[in-house]
């Protein structure tokens, strides 16, 4: 079943559909927007959550840009999904 052509085509179609649903913005665009809307303490968490949703960048990149660990970024994103 896993080597079925139909299965592979279905997986590829879903991957392409997911990629087209995710808006593509630059990390810098999201950072600038968030910095203007929030105070410093709230801005970092909001940046992580929005950048995760709105850019194709990884959590590792967000961590590098802000001097935080990947786990701190992951926790902020997770808090945003729960709240």
DATAKA-V524683 format. One record per pair of residues at least 12 apart in sequence whose C-alpha atoms are under 10 Angstrom apart, sorted by the first residue. I is the first residue (numbers start at 0). J is the second residue. Records with the same first field share a line. If there is no record, write none. Layout:
I=J + J
This chain:
18=55
21=52 + 53 + 54 + 55
22=52 + 53 + 54 + 55
23=50 + 52 + 53 + 54 + 55 + 56
24=50 + 52 + 53 + 54 + 55 + 56
25=50 + 53 + 54 + 55 + 56
26=46 + 47 + 49 + 50 + 51 + 53 + 54 + 55 + 56 + 57 + 60 + 61 + 64
27=50 + 54 + 64
28=50 + 53 + 54
29=45 + 46 + 47 + 49 + 50 + 51 + 53 + 54
30=42 + 43 + 45 + 46 + 47 + 49 + 50
31=46
32=46 + 49
33=45 + 46 + 47 + 49 + 50
34=46
43=61 + 65 + 67 + 72 + 75
44=71 + 72 + 73 + 74 + 75 + 76 + 78 + 79
45=75 + 76 + 79
46=61 + 65 + 72 + 75 + 76
47=61 + 62 + 65 + 71 + 72 + 73 + 74 + 75 + 76 + 77 + 79
48=72 + 73 + 74 + 75 + 76 + 77 + 78 + 79 + 80
49=76 + 79
50=76
51=72 + 73 + 76
52=76
57=69
58=70 + 71 + 72 + 73 + 76
59=72 + 73
60=72
61=73
